[in-house]
Amino acid sequence: MVGYEFYVRDPRKGYQLAGVLPERRRNAKRITKESVLNWGKKYFGNHQNLNEMFFVEVEINGESIRAL
């Protein structure tokens, strides 16, 4: 399963992992960089500087997460 790790910049600690979300959309045409970032901002919006958020596409299986 494909998912996304979201990172947010902390001024003191550098980039910190905000969380991981699995991709569940079946229509690949709907998956864009902007839609993924908006989804991350919706769930991890408690961080102060959302303009410095980015994501990494990962593969999620039952036991581990691996960057693609």
N, CA, C and O atoms as a Tripos MOL2 file, in Angstrom:
@<TRIPOS>MOLECULE
protein
  272   271    68     0     0
PROTEIN
NO_CHARGES

@<TRIPOS>ATOM
      1 N           0.8440   -1.1600    0.0000 N.3       1 MET1
      2 CA          0.0000    0.0000    0.0000 C.3       1 MET1
      3 C           0.9010    1.2390    0.0000 C.2       1 MET1
      4 O           1.9080    1.2850    0.7070 O.2       1 MET1
      5 N           0.5350    2.2150   -0.7820 N.am      2 VAL2
      6 CA          1.2800    3.4670   -0.8500 C.3       2 VAL2
      7 C           0.7610    4.4050    0.2360 C.2       2 VAL2
      8 O          -0.4320    4.4280    0.5390 O.2       2 VAL2
      9 N           1.6640    5.1660    0.8080 N.am      3 GLY3
     10 CA          1.2950    6.1460    1.8220 C.3       3 GLY3
     11 C           2.2340    7.3370    1.7450 C.2       3 GLY3
     12 O           3.0850    7.4090    0.8590 O.2       3 GLY3
     13 N           2.0790    8.2690    2.6730 N.am      4 TYR4
     14 CA          2.8820    9.4870    2.6800 C.3       4 TYR4
     15 C           3.3340    9.7980    4.1030 C.2       4 TYR4
     16 O           2.5290    9.7790    5.0340 O.2       4 TYR4
     17 N           4.6200   10.0820    4.2660 N.am      5 GLU5
     18 CA          5.1490   10.5920    5.5210 C.3       5 GLU5
     19 C           5.1850   12.1120    5.4000 C.2       5 GLU5
     20 O           5.7300   12.6470    4.4350 O.2       5 GLU5
     21 N           4.6090   12.8040    6.3730 N.am      6 PHE6
     22 CA          4.5720   14.2640    6.3550 C.3       6 PHE6
     23 C           5.5650   14.8080    7.3690 C.2       6 PHE6
     24 O           5.6280   14.3550    8.5120 O.2       6 PHE6
     25 N           6.3420   15.7970    6.9190 N.am      7 TYR7
     26 CA          7.3390   16.4340    7.7730 C.3       7 TYR7
     27 C           7.0550   17.9260    7.8460 C.2       7 TYR7
     28 O           6.6390   18.5400    6.8630 O.2       7 TYR7
     29 N           7.2870   18.5080    9.0370 N.am      8 VAL8
     30 CA          7.1050   19.9380    9.2580 C.3       8 VAL8
     31 C           8.3850   20.4720    9.8910 C.2       8 VAL8
     32 O           8.9790   19.8210   10.7500 O.2       8 VAL8
     33 N           8.8020   21.6520    9.4650 N.am      9 ARG9
     34 CA         10.0310   22.2470    9.9840 C.3       9 ARG9
     35 C           9.7830   22.8680   11.3530 C.2       9 ARG9
     36 O           8.8750   23.6800   11.5300 O.2       9 ARG9
     37 N          10.6020   22.4730   12.3080 N.am     10 ASP10
     38 CA         10.6140   23.0650   13.6430 C.3      10 ASP10
     39 C          11.8570   23.9500   13.7050 C.2      10 ASP10
     40 O          12.9540   23.4740   13.4130 O.2      10 ASP10
     41 N          11.7170   25.2320   14.0800 N.am     11 PRO11
     42 CA         12.8680   26.1410   14.0710 C.3      11 PRO11
     43 C          14.0320   25.6800   14.9410 C.2      11 PRO11
     44 O          15.1870   25.9750   14.6320 O.2      11 PRO11
     45 N          13.7480   24.9660   16.0180 N.am     12 ARG12
     46 CA         14.8150   24.5130   16.9180 C.3      12 ARG12
     47 C          15.3230   23.1270   16.5970 C.2      12 ARG12
     48 O          16.5130   22.8600   16.7660 O.2      12 ARG12
     49 N          14.4590   22.2350   16.1400 N.am     13 LYS13
     50 CA         14.8260   20.8330   15.9510 C.3      13 LYS13
     51 C          15.0070   20.4310   14.4910 C.2      13 LYS13
     52 O          15.4100   19.3010   14.2180 O.2      13 LYS13
     53 N          14.7230   21.3140   13.5590 N.am     14 GLY14
     54 CA         14.7790   20.9570   12.1430 C.3      14 GLY14
     55 C          13.4800   20.2880   11.7230 C.2      14 GLY14
     56 O          12.4350   20.5220   12.3300 O.2      14 GLY14
     57 N          13.5380   19.4660   10.6990 N.am     15 TYR15
     58 CA         12.3320   18.8130   10.1990 C.3      15 TYR15
     59 C          11.9500   17.6360   11.0850 C.2      15 TYR15
     60 O          12.7810   16.7870   11.4080 O.2      15 TYR15
     61 N          10.6800   17.6010   11.4720 N.am     16 GLN16
     62 CA         10.1490   16.5750   12.3540 C.3      16 GLN16
     63 C           9.0060   15.8430   11.6590 C.2      16 GLN16
     64 O           8.2150   16.4560   10.9420 O.2      16 GLN16
     65 N           8.9210   14.5380   11.8700 N.am     17 LEU17
     66 CA          7.8320   13.7380   11.3180 C.3      17 LEU17
     67 C           6.5280   14.1350   11.9970 C.2      17 LEU17
     68 O           6.4090   14.0640   13.2200 O.2      17 LEU17
     69 N           5.5480   14.5550   11.1920 N.am     18 ALA18
     70 CA          4.2360   14.9200   11.7190 C.3      18 ALA18
     71 C           3.3280   13.6970   11.7670 C.2      18 ALA18
     72 O           2.5260   13.5550   12.6910 O.2      18 ALA18
     73 N           3.4490   12.8070   10.7740 N.am     19 GLY19
     74 CA          2.6210   11.6130   10.7460 C.3      19 GLY19
     75 C           2.6510   10.9430    9.3910 C.2      19 GLY19
     76 O           3.2800   11.4310    8.4520 O.2      19 GLY19
     77 N           1.9610    9.8140    9.3020 N.am     20 VAL20
     78 CA          1.8950    9.0100    8.0730 C.3      20 VAL20
     79 C           0.4320    8.7820    7.7380 C.2      20 VAL20
     80 O          -0.3650    8.4440    8.6120 O.2      20 VAL20
     81 N           0.0760    8.9670    6.4610 N.am     21 LEU21
     82 CA         -1.2850    8.7040    5.9940 C.3      21 LEU21
     83 C          -1.2370    7.7360    4.8180 C.2      21 LEU21
     84 O          -0.4070    7.9040    3.9250 O.2      21 LEU21
     85 N          -2.1090    6.7240    4.7950 N.am     22 PRO22
     86 CA         -2.1620    5.7990    3.6600 C.3      22 PRO22
     87 C          -2.9820    6.3890    2.5180 C.2      22 PRO22
     88 O          -3.9770    7.0740    2.7540 O.2      22 PRO22
     89 N          -2.5690    6.1260    1.2950 N.am     23 GLU23
     90 CA         -3.3260    6.5660    0.1160 C.3      23 GLU23
     91 C          -4.4440    5.5720   -0.1330 C.2      23 GLU23
     92 O          -4.1940    4.3730   -0.2550 O.2      23 GLU23
     93 N          -5.6740    6.0570   -0.2100 N.am     24 ARG24
     94 CA         -6.8210    5.1700   -0.4120 C.3      24 ARG24
     95 C          -7.6040    5.4860   -1.6760 C.2      24 ARG24
     96 O          -8.5510    4.7770   -2.0160 O.2      24 ARG24
     97 N          -7.2150    6.5440   -2.3720 N.am     25 ARG25
     98 CA         -7.9390    6.9010   -3.5970 C.3      25 ARG25
     99 C          -7.6020    5.8940   -4.6950 C.2      25 ARG25
    100 O          -6.4460    5.5120   -4.8720 O.2      25 ARG25
    101 N          -8.6130    5.4810   -5.4130 N.am     26 ARG26
    102 CA         -8.4160    4.5090   -6.4890 C.3      26 ARG26
    103 C          -8.1450    5.1810   -7.8280 C.2      26 ARG26
    104 O          -7.5150    4.5840   -8.7010 O.2      26 ARG26
    105 N          -8.6100    6.4140   -8.0020 N.am     27 ASN27
    106 CA         -8.4340    7.1360   -9.2480 C.3      27 ASN27
    107 C          -7.1170    7.9090   -9.1870 C.2      27 ASN27
    108 O          -7.0320    8.9400   -8.5200 O.2      27 ASN27
    109 N          -6.0980    7.4180   -9.8730 N.am     28 ALA28
    110 CA         -4.7630    8.0250   -9.8250 C.3      28 ALA28
    111 C          -4.7450    9.4560  -10.3680 C.2      28 ALA28
    112 O          -3.8570   10.2320  -10.0150 O.2      28 ALA28
    113 N          -5.7010    9.8150  -11.2120 N.am     29 LYS29
    114 CA         -5.7490   11.1750  -11.7600 C.3      29 LYS29
    115 C          -6.0500   12.2140  -10.6860 C.2      29 LYS29
    116 O          -5.7350   13.3920  -10.8550 O.2      29 LYS29
    117 N          -6.6580   11.7840   -9.5830 N.am     30 ARG30
    118 CA         -6.9880   12.7100   -8.4960 C.3      30 ARG30
    119 C          -5.8090   12.9570   -7.5610 C.2      30 ARG30
    120 O          -5.8660   13.8670   -6.7340 O.2      30 ARG30
    121 N          -4.7510   12.1740   -7.6720 N.am     31 ILE31
    122 CA         -3.6110   12.2860   -6.7680 C.3      31 ILE31
    123 C          -2.6070   13.2640   -7.3530 C.2      31 ILE31
    124 O          -1.9400   12.9720   -8.3460 O.2      31 ILE31
    125 N          -2.5070   14.4360   -6.7200 N.am     32 THR32
    126 CA         -1.5450   15.4490   -7.1320 C.3      32 THR32
    127 C          -0.7550   15.8850   -5.9010 C.2      32 THR32
    128 O          -1.1460   15.6030   -4.7690 O.2      32 THR32
    129 N           0.3440   16.5650   -6.1320 N.am     33 LYS33
    130 CA          1.1480   17.0670   -5.0230 C.3      33 LYS33
    131 C           0.3010   17.9710   -4.1250 C.2      33 LYS33
    132 O           0.3590   17.8710   -2.8990 O.2      33 LYS33
    133 N          -0.4750   18.8440   -4.7410 N.am     34 GLU34
    134 CA         -1.3070   19.7740   -3.9790 C.3      34 GLU34
    135 C          -2.3710   19.0480   -3.1590 C.2      34 GLU34
    136 O          -2.6280   19.4170   -2.0140 O.2      34 GLU34
    137 N          -2.9910   18.0150   -3.7400 N.am     35 SER35
    138 CA         -4.0380   17.3060   -3.0090 C.3      35 SER35
    139 C          -3.4600   16.5500   -1.8160 C.2      35 SER35
    140 O          -4.0940   16.4740   -0.7630 O.2      35 SER35
    141 N          -2.2630   15.9920   -1.9750 N.am     36 VAL36
    142 CA         -1.6160   15.2780   -0.8710 C.3      36 VAL36
    143 C          -1.2400   16.2660    0.2330 C.2      36 VAL36
    144 O          -1.4700   15.9880    1.4100 O.2      36 VAL36
    145 N          -0.6610   17.4230   -0.1320 N.am     37 LEU37
    146 CA         -0.3050   18.4240    0.8790 C.3      37 LEU37
    147 C          -1.5380   18.9610    1.5980 C.2      37 LEU37
    148 O          -1.5050   19.1570    2.8130 O.2      37 LEU37
    149 N          -2.6160   19.2000    0.8710 N.am     38 ASN38
    150 CA         -3.8540   19.6680    1.5090 C.3      38 ASN38
    151 C          -4.3950   18.6400    2.4880 C.2      38 ASN38
    152 O          -4.9010   18.9990    3.5510 O.2      38 ASN38
    153 N          -4.2940   17.3680    2.1390 N.am     39 TRP39
    154 CA         -4.7400   16.2870    3.0060 C.3      39 TRP39
    155 C          -3.8900   16.2620    4.2820 C.2      39 TRP39
    156 O          -4.4210   16.1220    5.3830 O.2      39 TRP39
    157 N          -2.5720   16.3990    4.1260 N.am     40 GLY40
    158 CA         -1.6830   16.4340    5.2860 C.3      40 GLY40
    159 C          -1.9630   17.6230    6.1800 C.2      40 GLY40
    160 O          -1.9500   17.4950    7.4040 O.2      40 GLY40
    161 N          -2.2170   18.7810    5.5860 N.am     41 LYS41
    162 CA         -2.5150   19.9800    6.3720 C.3      41 LYS41
    163 C          -3.8270   19.8170    7.1400 C.2      41 LYS41
    164 O          -3.9710   20.3360    8.2470 O.2      41 LYS41
    165 N          -4.7720   19.1020    6.5550 N.am     42 LYS42
    166 CA         -6.0470   18.8600    7.2230 C.3      42 LYS42
    167 C          -5.8480   18.0400    8.5000 C.2      42 LYS42
    168 O          -6.4460   18.3520    9.5300 O.2      42 LYS42
    169 N          -5.0180   16.9990    8.4450 N.am     43 TYR43
    170 CA         -4.8280   16.1160    9.5880 C.3      43 TYR43
    171 C          -3.7480   16.5800   10.5510 C.2      43 TYR43
    172 O          -3.8350   16.3060   11.7480 O.2      43 TYR43
    173 N          -2.7400   17.2700   10.0600 N.am     44 PHE44
    174 CA         -1.6260   17.6780   10.9110 C.3      44 PHE44
    175 C          -1.5400   19.1880   11.0070 C.2      44 PHE44
    176 O          -0.4470   19.7380   11.1430 O.2      44 PHE44
    177 N          -2.6720   19.8650   10.9400 N.am     45 GLY45
    178 CA         -2.7410   21.3170   10.8990 C.3      45 GLY45
    179 C          -2.4550   22.0160   12.2120 C.2      45 GLY45
    180 O          -2.5200   23.2440   12.2790 O.2      45 GLY45
    181 N          -2.1390   21.2600   13.2680 N.am     46 ASN46
    182 CA         -1.8440   21.9010   14.5420 C.3      46 ASN46
    183 C          -0.4260   22.4710   14.5910 C.2      46 ASN46
    184 O          -0.0440   23.0820   15.5880 O.2      46 ASN46
    185 N           0.3470   22.2800   13.5390 N.am     47 HIS47
    186 CA          1.7010   22.8400   13.4740 C.3      47 HIS47
    187 C           1.6150   24.2940   13.0170 C.2      47 HIS47
    188 O           0.7460   24.6570   12.2240 O.2      47 HIS47
    189 N           2.5310   25.1230   13.5290 N.am     48 GLN48
    190 CA          2.4590   26.5440   13.2590 C.3      48 GLN48
    191 C           2.7760   26.8970   11.8050 C.2      48 GLN48
    192 O           2.0650   27.7070   11.2120 O.2      48 GLN48
    193 N           3.8060   26.3230   11.2250 N.am     49 ASN49
    194 CA          4.2550   26.7600    9.9030 C.3      49 ASN49
    195 C           3.9550   25.6960    8.8430 C.2      49 ASN49
    196 O           4.8210   24.8930    8.4960 O.2      49 ASN49
    197 N           2.7360   25.7010    8.3410 N.am     50 LEU50
    198 CA          2.3450   24.7010    7.3500 C.3      50 LEU50
    199 C           2.9580   24.9570    5.9890 C.2      50 LEU50
    200 O           2.9440   24.0690    5.1360 O.2      50 LEU50
    201 N           3.4970   26.1510    5.7600 N.am     51 ASN51
    202 CA          4.1460   26.4280    4.4840 C.3      51 ASN51
    203 C           5.4570   25.6780    4.3450 C.2      51 ASN51
    204 O           5.9920   25.5690    3.2420 O.2      51 ASN51
    205 N           5.9800   25.1620    5.4440 N.am     52 GLU52
    206 CA          7.2220   24.4060    5.4070 C.3      52 GLU52
    207 C           6.9670   22.9200    5.6110 C.2      52 GLU52
    208 O           7.8040   22.2130    6.1720 O.2      52 GLU52
    209 N           5.8160   22.4490    5.1570 N.am     53 MET53
    210 CA          5.4800   21.0330    5.2200 C.3      53 MET53
    211 C           5.8230   20.3740    3.8860 C.2      53 MET53
    212 O           5.6270   20.9650    2.8240 O.2      53 MET53
    213 N           6.3340   19.1510    3.9500 N.am     54 PHE54
    214 CA          6.5400   18.3750    2.7380 C.3      54 PHE54
    215 C           6.2370   16.9200    3.0450 C.2      54 PHE54
    216 O           6.0770   16.5450    4.2070 O.2      54 PHE54
    217 N           6.1560   16.0920    1.9950 N.am     55 PHE55
    218 CA          5.8570   14.6780    2.1900 C.3      55 PHE55
    219 C           6.8010   13.8260    1.3640 C.2      55 PHE55
    220 O           7.3910   14.2780    0.3820 O.2      55 PHE55
    221 N           6.9270   12.5740    1.7950 N.am     56 VAL56
    222 CA          7.7140   11.5650    1.0910 C.3      56 VAL56
    223 C           6.7790   10.3970    0.8280 C.2      56 VAL56
    224 O           6.1090    9.9150    1.7410 O.2      56 VAL56
    225 N           6.7310    9.9380   -0.4190 N.am     57 GLU57
    226 CA          5.8980    8.7890   -0.7510 C.3      57 GLU57
    227 C           6.5960    7.5250   -0.2590 C.2      57 GLU57
    228 O           7.7820    7.3250   -0.5190 O.2      57 GLU57
    229 N           5.8550    6.6690    0.4540 N.am     58 VAL58
    230 CA          6.4180    5.4540    1.0380 C.3      58 VAL58
    231 C           5.5210    4.2630    0.7310 C.2      58 VAL58
    232 O           4.3510    4.4190    0.3800 O.2      58 VAL58
    233 N           6.0910    3.0790    0.8710 N.am     59 GLU59
    234 CA          5.3150    1.8520    0.7490 C.3      59 GLU59
    235 C           5.0900    1.3170    2.1500 C.2      59 GLU59
    236 O           6.0380    1.1460    2.9180 O.2      59 GLU59
    237 N           3.8250    1.0510    2.4840 N.am     60 ILE60
    238 CA          3.4570    0.5690    3.8120 C.3      60 ILE60
    239 C           3.0220   -0.8850    3.6770 C.2      60 ILE60
    240 O           2.1680   -1.2130    2.8530 O.2      60 ILE60
    241 N           3.6170   -1.7570    4.4980 N.am     61 ASN61
    242 CA          3.0950   -3.1160    4.5880 C.3      61 ASN61
    243 C           2.8070   -3.3830    6.0600 C.2      61 ASN61
    244 O           2.9240   -2.4720    6.8800 O.2      61 ASN61
    245 N           2.4470   -4.5690    6.4010 N.am     62 GLY62
    246 CA          2.0440   -4.8690    7.7690 C.3      62 GLY62
    247 C           3.1240   -4.6860    8.8140 C.2      62 GLY62
    248 O           2.8190   -4.5460    9.9980 O.2      62 GLY62
    249 N           4.3950   -4.6850    8.3970 N.am     63 GLU63
    250 CA          5.4690   -4.6590    9.3780 C.3      63 GLU63
    251 C           6.4010   -3.4720    9.2570 C.2      63 GLU63
    252 O           7.1110   -3.1640   10.2140 O.2      63 GLU63
    253 N           6.4280   -2.7850    8.1080 N.am     64 SER64
    254 CA          7.3990   -1.7100    7.9600 C.3      64 SER64
    255 C           6.9160   -0.6590    6.9530 C.2      64 SER64
    256 O           5.9200   -0.8380    6.2520 O.2      64 SER64
    257 N           7.6780    0.4540    6.9170 N.am     65 ILE65
    258 CA          7.4610    1.5240    5.9550 C.3      65 ILE65
    259 C           8.7590    1.7230    5.2050 C.2      65 ILE65
    260 O           9.8210    1.8250    5.8190 O.2      65 ILE65
    261 N           8.6880    1.7810    3.8730 N.am     66 ARG66
    262 CA          9.8820    1.9140    3.0420 C.3      66 ARG66
    263 C           9.6800    3.0440    2.0510 C.2      66 ARG66
    264 O           8.6490    3.1150    1.3840 O.2      66 ARG66
    265 N          10.6700    3.9320    1.9530 N.am     67 ALA67
    266 CA         10.5950    5.0470    0.9860 C.3      67 ALA67
    267 C          10.6070    4.5090   -0.4290 C.2      67 ALA67
    268 O          11.3030    3.5390   -0.7310 O.2      67 ALA67
    269 N           9.8260    5.1500   -1.3050 N.am     68 LEU68
    270 CA          9.7930    4.7480   -2.7200 C.3      68 LEU68
    271 C          10.7150    5.6050   -3.5410 C.2      68 LEU68
    272 O          10.8190    5.4140   -4.7530 O.2      68 LEU68
@<TRIPOS>BOND
     1     1     2 1
     2     2     3 1
     3     3     4 2
     4     3     5 am
     5     5     6 1
     6     6     7 1
     7     7     8 2
     8     7     9 am
     9     9    10 1
    10    10    11 1
    11    11    12 2
    12    11    13 am
    13    13    14 1
    14    14    15 1
    15    15    16 2
    16    15    17 am
    17    17    18 1
    18    18    19 1
    19    19    20 2
    20    19    21 am
    21    21    22 1
    22    22    23 1
    23    23    24 2
    24    23    25 am
    25    25    26 1
    26    26    27 1
    27    27    28 2
    28    27    29 am
    29    29    30 1
    30    30    31 1
    31    31    32 2
    32    31    33 am
    33    33    34 1
    34    34    35 1
    35    35    36 2
    36    35    37 am
    37    37    38 1
    38    38    39 1
    39    39    40 2
    40    39    41 am
    41    41    42 1
    42    42    43 1
    43    43    44 2
    44    43    45 am
    45    45    46 1
    46    46    47 1
    47    47    48 2
    48    47    49 am
    49    49    50 1
    50    50    51 1
    51    51    52 2
    52    51    53 am
    53    53    54 1
    54    54    55 1
    55    55    56 2
    56    55    57 am
    57    57    58 1
    58    58    59 1
    59    59    60 2
    60    59    61 am
    61    61    62 1
    62    62    63 1
    63    63    64 2
    64    63    65 am
    65    65    66 1
    66    66    67 1
    67    67    68 2
    68    67    69 am
    69    69    70 1
    70    70    71 1
    71    71    72 2
    72    71    73 am
    73    73    74 1
    74    74    75 1
    75    75    76 2
    76    75    77 am
    77    77    78 1
    78    78    79 1
    79    79    80 2
    80    79    81 am
    81    81    82 1
    82    82    83 1
    83    83    84 2
    84    83    85 am
    85    85    86 1
    86    86    87 1
    87    87    88 2
    88    87    89 am
    89    89    90 1
    90    90    91 1
    91    91    92 2
    92    91    93 am
    93    93    94 1
    94    94    95 1
    95    95    96 2
    96    95    97 am
    97    97    98 1
    98    98    99 1
    99    99   100 2
   100    99   101 am
   101   101   102 1
   102   102   103 1
   103   103   104 2
   104   103   105 am
   105   105   106 1
   106   106   107 1
   107   107   108 2
   108   107   109 am
   109   109   110 1
   110   110   111 1
   111   111   112 2
   112   111   113 am
   113   113   114 1
   114   114   115 1
   115   115   116 2
   116   115   117 am
   117   117   118 1
   118   118   119 1
   119   119   120 2
   120   119   121 am
   121   121   122 1
   122   122   123 1
   123   123   124 2
   124   123   125 am
   125   125   126 1
   126   126   127 1
   127   127   128 2
   128   127   129 am
   129   129   130 1
   130   130   131 1
   131   131   132 2
   132   131   133 am
   133   133   134 1
   134   134   135 1
   135   135   136 2
   136   135   137 am
   137   137   138 1
   138   138   139 1
   139   139   140 2
   140   139   141 am
   141   141   142 1
   142   142   143 1
   143   143   144 2
   144   143   145 am
   145   145   146 1
   146   146   147 1
   147   147   148 2
   148   147   149 am
   149   149   150 1
   150   150   151 1
   151   151   152 2
   152   151   153 am
   153   153   154 1
   154   154   155 1
   155   155   156 2
   156   155   157 am
   157   157   158 1
   158   158   159 1
   159   159   160 2
   160   159   161 am
   161   161   162 1
   162   162   163 1
   163   163   164 2
   164   163   165 am
   165   165   166 1
   166   166   167 1
   167   167   168 2
   168   167   169 am
   169   169   170 1
   170   170   171 1
   171   171   172 2
   172   171   173 am
   173   173   174 1
   174   174   175 1
   175   175   176 2
   176   175   177 am
   177   177   178 1
   178   178   179 1
   179   179   180 2
   180   179   181 am
   181   181   182 1
   182   182   183 1
   183   183   184 2
   184   183   185 am
   185   185   186 1
   186   186   187 1
   187   187   188 2
   188   187   189 am
   189   189   190 1
   190   190   191 1
   191   191   192 2
   192   191   193 am
   193   193   194 1
   194   194   195 1
   195   195   196 2
   196   195   197 am
   197   197   198 1
   198   198   199 1
   199   199   200 2
   200   199   201 am
   201   201   202 1
   202   202   203 1
   203   203   204 2
   204   203   205 am
   205   205   206 1
   206   206   207 1
   207   207   208 2
   208   207   209 am
   209   209   210 1
   210   210   211 1
   211   211   212 2
   212   211   213 am
   213   213   214 1
   214   214   215 1
   215   215   216 2
   216   215   217 am
   217   217   218 1
   218   218   219 1
   219   219   220 2
   220   219   221 am
   221   221   222 1
   222   222   223 1
   223   223   224 2
   224   223   225 am
   225   225   226 1
   226   226   227 1
   227   227   228 2
   228   227   229 am
   229   229   230 1
   230   230   231 1
   231   231   232 2
   232   231   233 am
   233   233   234 1
   234   234   235 1
   235   235   236 2
   236   235   237 am
   237   237   238 1
   238   238   239 1
   239   239   240 2
   240   239   241 am
   241   241   242 1
   242   242   243 1
   243   243   244 2
   244   243   245 am
   245   245   246 1
   246   246   247 1
   247   247   248 2
   248   247   249 am
   249   249   250 1
   250   250   251 1
   251   251   252 2
   252   251   253 am
   253   253   254 1
   254   254   255 1
   255   255   256 2
   256   255   257 am
   257   257   258 1
   258   258   259 1
   259   259   260 2
   260   259   261 am
   261   261   262 1
   262   262   263 1
   263   263   264 2
   264   263   265 am
   265   265   266 1
   266   266   267 1
   267   267   268 2
   268   267   269 am
   269   269   270 1
   270   270   271 1
   271   271   272 2
@<TRIPOS>SUBSTRUCTURE
     1 MET1         2 RESIDUE 1 A MET
     2 VAL2         6 RESIDUE 1 A VAL
     3 GLY3        10 RESIDUE 1 A GLY
     4 TYR4        14 RESIDUE 1 A TYR
     5 GLU5        18 RESIDUE 1 A GLU
     6 PHE6        22 RESIDUE 1 A PHE
     7 TYR7        26 RESIDUE 1 A TYR
     8 VAL8        30 RESIDUE 1 A VAL
     9 ARG9        34 RESIDUE 1 A ARG
    10 ASP10       38 RESIDUE 1 A ASP
    11 PRO11       42 RESIDUE 1 A PRO
    12 ARG12       46 RESIDUE 1 A ARG
    13 LYS13       50 RESIDUE 1 A LYS
    14 GLY14       54 RESIDUE 1 A GLY
    15 TYR15       58 RESIDUE 1 A TYR
    16 GLN16       62 RESIDUE 1 A GLN
    17 LEU17       66 RESIDUE 1 A LEU
    18 ALA18       70 RESIDUE 1 A ALA
    19 GLY19       74 RESIDUE 1 A GLY
    20 VAL20       78 RESIDUE 1 A VAL
    21 LEU21       82 RESIDUE 1 A LEU
    22 PRO22       86 RESIDUE 1 A PRO
    23 GLU23       90 RESIDUE 1 A GLU
    24 ARG24       94 RESIDUE 1 A ARG
    25 ARG25       98 RESIDUE 1 A ARG
    26 ARG26      102 RESIDUE 1 A ARG
    27 ASN27      106 RESIDUE 1 A ASN
    28 ALA28      110 RESIDUE 1 A ALA
    29 LYS29      114 RESIDUE 1 A LYS
    30 ARG30      118 RESIDUE 1 A ARG
    31 ILE31      122 RESIDUE 1 A ILE
    32 THR32      126 RESIDUE 1 A THR
    33 LYS33      130 RESIDUE 1 A LYS
    34 GLU34      134 RESIDUE 1 A GLU
    35 SER35      138 RESIDUE 1 A SER
    36 VAL36      142 RESIDUE 1 A VAL
    37 LEU37      146 RESIDUE 1 A LEU
    38 ASN38      150 RESIDUE 1 A ASN
    39 TRP39      154 RESIDUE 1 A TRP
    40 GLY40      158 RESIDUE 1 A GLY
    41 LYS41      162 RESIDUE 1 A LYS
    42 LYS42      166 RESIDUE 1 A LYS
    43 TYR43      170 RESIDUE 1 A TYR
    44 PHE44      174 RESIDUE 1 A PHE
    45 GLY45      178 RESIDUE 1 A GLY
    46 ASN46      182 RESIDUE 1 A ASN
    47 HIS47      186 RESIDUE 1 A HIS
    48 GLN48      190 RESIDUE 1 A GLN
    49 ASN49      194 RESIDUE 1 A ASN
    50 LEU50      198 RESIDUE 1 A LEU
    51 ASN51      202 RESIDUE 1 A ASN
    52 GLU52      206 RESIDUE 1 A GLU
    53 MET53      210 RESIDUE 1 A MET
    54 PHE54      214 RESIDUE 1 A PHE
    55 PHE55      218 RESIDUE 1 A PHE
    56 VAL56      222 RESIDUE 1 A VAL
    57 GLU57      226 RESIDUE 1 A GLU
    58 VAL58      230 RESIDUE 1 A VAL
    59 GLU59      234 RESIDUE 1 A GLU
    60 ILE60      238 RESIDUE 1 A ILE
    61 ASN61      242 RESIDUE 1 A ASN
    62 GLY62      246 RESIDUE 1 A GLY
    63 GLU63      250 RESIDUE 1 A GLU
    64 SER64      254 RESIDUE 1 A SER
    65 ILE65      258 RESIDUE 1 A ILE
    66 ARG66      262 RESIDUE 1 A ARG
    67 ALA67      266 RESIDUE 1 A ALA
    68 LEU68      270 RESIDUE 1 A LEU
